Amino acid sequence: MNKLEREFAWTGQSHWGLQRAALPPLAPELMGALLDNITARVAVVGRDHCFIYANREALAFFGRPAEQVFGQHLSTVMGEASYAGYLPWAERLFSGESLRWQGWVEYPTRGRRFLQETMVPFAPDGKEVQAIVVFGRDHTDLKLREEEPPSRWASCRPARRSRQPSSTMRWRRSSPPTARAASSSSTLRPRRCLAGTAPTSWAVRSAR
């Protein structure tokens, strides 16, 4: 996929609100903490194409504080070009279809970014869709690394360490010297063994 293409996948009539969640409702403070600490952008857009909510990741991506996003039109926050790209999807989304897409997008304040987004309609009790919940991830850095030539990464690999013979002497294992072997007529000397092990035995050499 080049930088001008996007991939789309409509999932048909698949929206939230048809069934009540089996989990008990969470306190607003806890829900806010959960949404603000997940590693994905979460935003909610109303039928008037204005932001109802955006979590911390989304606000950081937009580069705006909450008061400049909540209640603001998509074109104001994201730019006219991004809003124009959203409009063709809006009718199907507010009709109850879900959308997953990925591709390159040009933002006025962020430049060209590679995004993956899932848009899910929210229709309480299965009635009219009231909002669109958007989940997004920014994979720009990953895509740029994938497009780099392999030779660049090969030059960054650490050089392989050459194997040099060790100067440490190894010692042959045997039973410890006996009292009789360590007589005045003999001297003890370490035996030469394979490199790397501690001296664990001794050889007896006659002094004669």
Residue pairs with C-beta under 8 A, 6 or more apart in sequence:
1 7
1 103
3 104
3 112
4 104
5 103
5 104
6 101
6 102
6 103
6 104
7 101
7 102
7 103
8 99
8 100
8 101
9 99
9 100
9 101
10 92
10 97
10 98
10 99
11 97
11 98
11 99
11 100
12 97
12 98
13 96
13 97
14 96
14 97
14 98
14 120
15 96
15 97
15 98
15 120
15 121
15 122
15 123
15 129
16 120
16 121
16 122
16 123
16 133
17 122
17 123
17 124
17 125
17 126
17 127
18 123
18 125
18 126
26 34
35 42
35 55
35 56
36 55
36 56
37 56
38 55
38 57
39 57
39 137
40 57
40 135
40 136
40 137
41 54
41 55
41 57
41 58
41 61
41 134
41 135
41 136
41 137
41 138
42 53
42 54
42 55
42 57
42 58
42 133
42 134
42 135
42 136
43 51
43 53
43 54
43 55
43 58
43 133
43 134
43 136
44 51
44 52
44 53
44 54
44 122
44 131
44 132
44 133
44 134
45 51
45 52
45 74
45 131
45 132
45 134
46 52
46 130
46 131
47 94
47 129
47 130
47 131
48 73
49 73
49 74
49 75
49 83
49 86
49 90
50 71
50 72
50 73
50 74
51 69
51 70
51 71
51 72
51 74
51 77
52 70
52 71
52 131
53 70
54 62
54 66
54 69
54 70
58 69
58 136
59 65
59 66
59 69
61 110
61 136
61 138
62 69
62 77
62 78
62 109
63 109
63 110
64 77
68 77
69 77
73 83
74 82
74 83
74 86
75 82
75 83
78 86
78 107
79 107
79 108
79 109
81 106
81 108
82 105
82 106
82 107
85 105
89 99
89 119
92 99
93 99
93 119
93 121
93 129
93 132
94 121
94 129
94 132
95 129
96 121
96 123
96 129
97 121
98 118
98 119
98 120
98 121
99 117
99 118
99 119
100 116
100 117
100 118
100 119
101 116
101 117
102 114
102 115
102 116
102 117
102 139
103 114
103 115
104 112
104 113
104 114
104 115
105 112
105 113
105 114
105 115
106 112
107 113
112 140
113 138
113 140
114 138
114 139
114 140
114 142
114 143
115 136
115 137
115 138
115 139
115 140
116 136
116 137
116 139
117 134
117 135
117 136
117 137
118 134
118 135
118 136
119 132
119 133
119 134
119 135
120 132
120 133
120 135
121 129
121 131
121 132
121 133
122 129
122 130
122 131
122 132
122 133
123 129
123 130
124 130
165 195
166 195
166 196
167 195
168 195
168 196
169 190
169 192
169 193
169 195
169 199
170 193
170 194
170 195
170 196
170 197
171 190
171 191
171 192
171 193
171 197
171 198
171 199
171 200
171 201
172 191
172 192
172 193
172 194
172 201
173 193
173 200
173 201
174 191
174 200
174 201
175 201
176 201
176 202
177 188
177 202
177 204
181 204
182 188
182 204
185 206
185 207
185 208
186 204
186 205
186 206
186 207
187 204
187 205
187 207
188 202
188 203
188 204
188 205
189 202
189 203
189 205
190 199
190 202
190 203
191 201
191 202
191 203
